[in-house]
Amino acid sequence: MRYADLYAASFINLLYYPFSYLFRAAHVLMPHESTVEHTHVDINDKESPMATRNRRSIDFRDHECKRHQLTR
C-alpha cells in the first residue's frame, strides 16, 4: 500500500476528516515500468530442448503467488 504525502497550511484542515481516514496515493507507474512492455508468459509452454540453461523443478503456483505479492 502506498501512502500519500500531505501538505497543508495548517493542521486544522485535517479536523474535517475522521481520525481513521486513510489517505492513499494514486497508483502511478515508475519511470522504468512505463518503458517496458508487460506481457503475460504462459507457464505451461515447454522450453526448447536446445536451451542451454539448467532449470530446477519449481512449483510454479508458489512462484506465481510470490511474484504477485511483490508487485502489489
Steps between C-alpha positions, in 0.01 A plus 500: 500500500628846418429792731454854376712793614279767649572870469287764669534853629367390837424175681151641562411387146530140619222548755246461220601135448431209737796390711507163322490649147753338267675734256628292210712602205374434149660204325758630254760296314864567575705640208674166439166314504338719236773425242472120526232308316313283750407165350353190656716188471316170499675272748371192318711574191773242451854629471701397199715189561785702345499744792836512675395614843421247770175541686417337825150379573288790629144499626372771263187571704715589801733706278205683340353578844832648618528708184154651555590584860800698378303694239220617726 
